[in-house]
């Protein structure tokens, strides 16, 4: 397969200098199916922390499932070797190792059957993706840099007097409200108001998969954290929540440290993302033993 580029399909302006942006051959982009799973996982496994969410979607649902809330695509070079994998849909995730792959995914995303809500990639790659994706001067609804936090052994585990348990369905209302509060702070959208039924179903599925961990005191949720994605080697945690009345008691870092130590008995690495401006939250993560190792850019459409 040979890459053929059309000329002058788009013109970009930078400091009053016009430059031609060549379009990659869109025949090289392929819709991925479960038949491609071994190849795709081998490609993503080269960077297990950065691709944990995509790998978890594949592990949980396969490459072709409505539960992914989008579709998986691959981009191949002239030797038919993968240069990129992307999930394009509600949450659009890009692992592109060449500019051709990134550009092809951006063009493909313009015709996504599932409305795009959020786009993510490491570093500033998603900003480049956005510039190729948009066809006018539209700006994203929200854009910010997130710090990548990682944890692995050895690290000093804090003493924790609270019991952390797996959540059950009797607790789902409080869990969903807490998770929606975290989502609203991050994105400006409350998922309970936007799609209550769908959001509750997704919270219930995490409970069923034993990925939601909680601390309750006198029937009140004090602490929550979710495994949002998991592979054989990595857990990705999100939705870390401490009830307002419990803040300042050390429950956040102590519970996160205790939970993380337990989870590291199952995987080699745990990671989280958090908006760079949430410095107080980051201090809590660092007390729990986490270290900031990288950054990524998140765009809400």
C-alpha positions as CSV (number, residue, x, y, z in Angstrom):
1,X,0.0,0.0,0.0
2,X,1.5,3.3,-1.0
3,X,0.6,6.7,0.5
4,X,-0.6,9.3,-2.0
5,X,-1.2,12.8,-0.8
6,X,-3.3,15.5,-2.4
7,X,-1.8,18.9,-2.7
8,X,-3.1,22.1,-1.2
9,X,-6.2,20.6,0.4
10,X,-5.9,23.1,3.2
11,X,-4.0,26.3,3.9
12,X,-2.9,27.3,7.4
13,X,-1.6,30.7,8.4
14,X,1.2,31.2,10.9
15,X,2.8,34.6,11.4
16,X,1.4,35.7,8.0
17,X,3.3,32.8,6.3
18,X,1.0,30.6,4.3
19,X,1.8,26.9,4.2
20,X,0.1,24.0,2.4
21,X,-1.1,21.1,4.6
22,X,-1.1,17.9,2.6
23,X,-3.9,15.5,3.3
24,X,-3.0,11.8,4.1
25,X,-4.5,9.1,2.0
26,X,-7.8,8.3,3.7
27,X,-7.7,4.8,2.2
28,X,-5.1,4.0,4.8
29,X,-7.5,4.5,7.6
30,X,-9.4,1.4,8.6
31,X,-12.3,0.6,10.8
32,X,-11.0,-1.9,13.4
33,X,-12.9,-5.0,14.4
34,X,-12.3,-7.8,16.9
35,X,-10.3,-9.6,14.3
36,X,-7.6,-6.9,14.8
37,X,-7.5,-7.2,18.6
38,X,-4.1,-8.9,19.0
39,X,-2.4,-6.5,16.6
40,X,-4.0,-3.4,18.2
41,X,-3.3,-4.4,21.8
42,X,0.4,-5.1,20.8
43,X,0.6,-1.6,19.3
44,X,-1.0,0.1,22.4
45,X,1.0,-2.0,24.9
46,X,4.2,-0.3,23.8
47,X,3.0,2.7,26.0
48,X,0.8,1.0,28.6
49,X,0.2,4.0,30.9
50,X,-0.7,6.4,28.1
51,X,-3.0,3.9,26.4
52,X,-4.6,2.2,29.4
53,X,-8.1,3.6,28.7
54,X,-8.2,2.4,25.1
55,X,-6.8,-1.0,26.1
56,X,-9.4,-1.3,28.9
57,X,-12.3,-0.5,26.5
58,X,-11.0,-3.3,24.2
59,X,-10.5,-5.7,27.2
60,X,-14.0,-4.9,28.6
61,X,-16.0,-4.6,25.4
62,X,-14.0,-5.6,22.3
63,X,-13.2,-3.3,19.4
64,X,-16.8,-3.2,18.1
65,X,-19.3,-2.5,20.8
66,X,-21.9,0.2,21.6
67,X,-20.5,0.2,25.1
68,X,-17.4,2.0,23.7
69,X,-19.7,5.0,22.8
70,X,-17.7,5.3,19.6
71,X,-15.7,3.4,17.0
72,X,-12.1,2.3,16.8
73,X,-10.0,3.2,13.8
74,X,-6.4,2.4,12.7
75,X,-4.1,4.2,10.3
76,X,-1.5,2.1,8.4
77,X,1.6,3.2,6.5
78,X,2.7,2.1,3.0
79,X,3.9,-1.2,4.5
80,X,0.4,-1.7,6.1
81,X,1.9,-1.3,9.6
82,X,-0.1,0.5,12.2
83,X,1.0,4.1,12.9
84,X,-2.0,5.0,15.0
85,X,-5.1,3.8,16.8
86,X,-8.0,6.0,17.8
87,X,-11.3,5.7,19.5
88,X,-13.6,8.3,17.9
89,X,-16.8,9.0,19.7
90,X,-18.1,10.5,23.0
91,X,-14.6,10.2,24.5
92,X,-12.1,10.6,21.6
93,X,-8.7,9.1,22.4
94,X,-5.8,9.4,20.1
95,X,-2.6,7.3,20.0
96,X,-0.9,8.6,16.8
97,X,2.8,8.1,16.2
98,X,3.0,10.1,12.9
99,X,1.4,13.3,11.8
100,X,-0.3,11.5,8.9
101,X,-2.1,9.3,11.4
102,X,-3.1,12.3,13.5
103,X,-4.4,14.2,10.5
104,X,-6.3,11.2,9.1
105,X,-8.0,10.7,12.5
106,X,-9.0,14.3,12.6
107,X,-10.6,14.1,9.2
108,X,-12.4,10.9,10.2
109,X,-13.7,12.5,13.4
110,X,-15.6,15.1,11.4
111,X,-18.1,12.4,10.4
112,X,-18.4,10.7,13.8
113,X,-21.8,9.1,14.2
114,X,-21.5,9.6,18.0
115,X,-21.3,13.2,19.1
116,X,-17.9,14.0,20.4
117,X,-17.9,15.4,24.0
118,X,-14.2,15.2,25.0
119,X,-10.8,14.7,23.2
120,X,-7.6,13.6,24.9
121,X,-4.0,12.9,24.0
122,X,-0.6,13.3,25.6
123,X,1.3,16.5,25.5
124,X,-0.1,19.0,23.0
125,X,-1.0,16.5,20.3
126,X,-4.7,17.0,20.8
127,X,-4.4,20.7,20.1
128,X,-2.9,19.8,16.7
129,X,-5.7,17.3,16.3
130,X,-8.3,20.1,17.0
131,X,-6.7,22.4,14.5
132,X,-7.0,19.7,11.8
133,X,-10.5,18.6,12.9
134,X,-12.3,21.9,12.9
135,X,-13.3,23.4,9.6
136,X,-13.8,27.0,10.7
137,X,-12.6,29.3,13.5
138,X,-14.6,27.4,16.2
139,X,-12.9,27.2,19.6
140,X,-13.4,24.4,22.0
141,X,-15.9,24.9,24.8
142,X,-13.1,24.1,27.3
143,X,-9.5,23.2,27.1
144,X,-6.9,22.6,29.8
145,X,-3.7,20.8,30.7
146,X,-3.8,17.8,33.0
147,X,-1.0,16.4,35.1
148,X,-0.4,12.7,34.9
149,X,0.2,11.2,38.3
150,X,1.7,7.7,38.7
151,X,2.4,5.4,41.6
152,X,4.2,2.1,41.9
153,X,6.1,0.3,44.6
154,X,8.0,1.2,46.7
155,X,6.2,4.1,48.4
156,X,5.4,5.0,52.0
157,X,1.9,3.8,52.8
158,X,0.0,6.1,55.2
159,X,-1.8,4.6,58.2
160,X,-5.6,4.7,57.6
161,X,-8.3,4.2,60.2
162,X,-11.1,4.0,57.7
163,X,-12.4,0.8,56.1
164,X,-12.5,0.9,52.3
165,X,-15.0,-1.4,50.7
166,X,-16.4,-2.2,47.3
167,X,-19.6,-0.3,46.6
168,X,-23.0,-2.0,46.3
169,X,-26.1,-0.9,44.5
170,X,-27.8,0.3,47.6
171,X,-25.3,3.2,47.6
172,X,-25.6,4.2,44.0
173,X,-27.5,7.5,44.5
174,X,-24.8,8.9,46.7
175,X,-22.0,7.5,44.5
176,X,-23.5,8.9,41.3
177,X,-24.1,12.4,42.9
178,X,-20.4,12.4,44.1
179,X,-19.1,11.4,40.7
180,X,-21.3,13.9,39.0
181,X,-19.9,16.6,41.2
182,X,-16.4,15.7,40.2
183,X,-17.4,15.6,36.5
184,X,-19.0,19.0,36.8
185,X,-16.0,20.6,38.4
186,X,-13.8,19.2,35.5
187,X,-16.1,19.7,32.5
188,X,-18.8,22.2,33.5
189,X,-21.4,19.6,32.6
190,X,-23.4,17.6,35.2
191,X,-24.0,14.1,33.7
192,X,-26.9,13.4,36.1
193,X,-28.7,16.4,34.6
194,X,-27.7,15.7,31.0
195,X,-28.4,11.9,30.9
196,X,-29.5,10.7,34.3
197,X,-30.5,7.2,33.2
198,X,-27.4,6.6,31.1
199,X,-25.1,7.9,33.8
200,X,-26.7,5.7,36.5
201,X,-26.3,2.7,34.3
202,X,-22.6,3.4,33.8
203,X,-22.2,3.9,37.6
204,X,-24.0,0.6,38.2
205,X,-21.8,-1.2,35.6
206,X,-18.7,-0.1,37.5
207,X,-20.2,-1.4,40.7
208,X,-20.9,-4.7,39.1
209,X,-17.3,-4.9,37.8
210,X,-16.1,-4.2,41.3
211,X,-14.3,-1.0,40.3
212,X,-15.9,1.5,42.7
213,X,-14.4,1.8,46.2
214,X,-16.1,3.7,49.1
215,X,-15.9,4.8,52.7
216,X,-19.2,5.3,54.5
217,X,-19.7,6.7,58.0
218,X,-23.2,6.7,59.6
219,X,-24.7,6.1,56.2
220,X,-22.9,9.0,54.6
221,X,-20.4,8.7,51.7
222,X,-17.1,10.2,52.9
223,X,-14.6,8.9,50.2
224,X,-14.9,7.4,46.7
225,X,-12.5,6.4,44.0
226,X,-13.1,4.4,40.8
227,X,-11.0,2.2,38.6
228,X,-12.0,3.8,35.3
229,X,-9.8,1.6,33.2
230,X,-7.7,-1.5,33.8
231,X,-5.2,-3.7,32.0
232,X,-2.9,-6.5,33.2
233,X,-0.3,-3.9,34.1
234,X,-2.1,-0.6,34.9
235,X,-5.1,0.8,36.7
236,X,-6.4,4.2,35.8
237,X,-8.2,5.9,38.7
238,X,-10.7,8.7,38.4
239,X,-13.6,10.2,40.4
240,X,-11.6,10.6,43.6
241,X,-14.0,12.3,46.0
242,X,-14.0,13.4,49.6
243,X,-17.3,14.8,51.1
244,X,-17.0,18.5,52.0
245,X,-17.7,17.9,55.7
246,X,-14.9,15.3,55.8
247,X,-12.2,17.5,54.2
248,X,-9.3,18.5,56.4
249,X,-9.3,15.2,58.3
250,X,-6.7,13.6,56.1
251,X,-9.2,11.1,54.8
252,X,-8.3,11.8,51.1
253,X,-4.6,11.0,51.1
254,X,-4.9,8.3,53.8
255,X,-7.7,6.4,52.0
256,X,-6.1,6.9,48.6
257,X,-2.8,5.6,49.9
258,X,-4.4,2.5,51.5
259,X,-6.5,1.7,48.4
260,X,-3.5,2.2,46.1
261,X,-1.3,-0.2,48.2
262,X,-4.0,-2.8,47.9
263,X,-4.4,-2.3,44.1
264,X,-0.7,-2.5,43.6
265,X,-0.9,-6.1,44.7
266,X,-2.7,-6.7,41.4
267,X,-0.9,-4.4,38.9
268,X,2.5,-2.7,38.5
269,X,1.4,0.8,38.0
270,X,-1.5,3.1,38.9
271,X,-2.1,6.4,37.2
272,X,-4.5,9.4,37.4
273,X,-5.1,12.7,35.5
274,X,-6.0,16.0,37.1
275,X,-6.4,19.5,35.9
276,X,-3.1,21.4,36.5
277,X,-4.9,24.2,38.4
278,X,-6.2,21.9,41.2
279,X,-3.1,22.4,43.3
280,X,-4.7,21.4,46.6
281,X,-6.0,18.2,45.1
282,X,-2.5,17.5,43.8
283,X,-1.0,18.0,47.3
284,X,-3.4,15.3,48.5
285,X,-2.2,12.9,45.8
286,X,1.4,13.6,46.6
287,X,0.7,12.9,50.3
288,X,-0.7,9.5,49.2
289,X,2.6,8.8,47.4
290,X,1.8,9.8,43.8
291,X,4.3,11.7,41.6
292,X,3.6,13.9,38.5
293,X,5.4,12.3,35.5
294,X,3.8,13.9,32.4
295,X,1.1,16.1,31.1
296,X,-1.7,15.8,28.6
297,X,-4.2,18.2,27.0
298,X,-8.0,17.7,27.3
299,X,-10.5,19.4,25.1
300,X,-14.3,19.6,25.7
301,X,-16.2,20.2,22.6
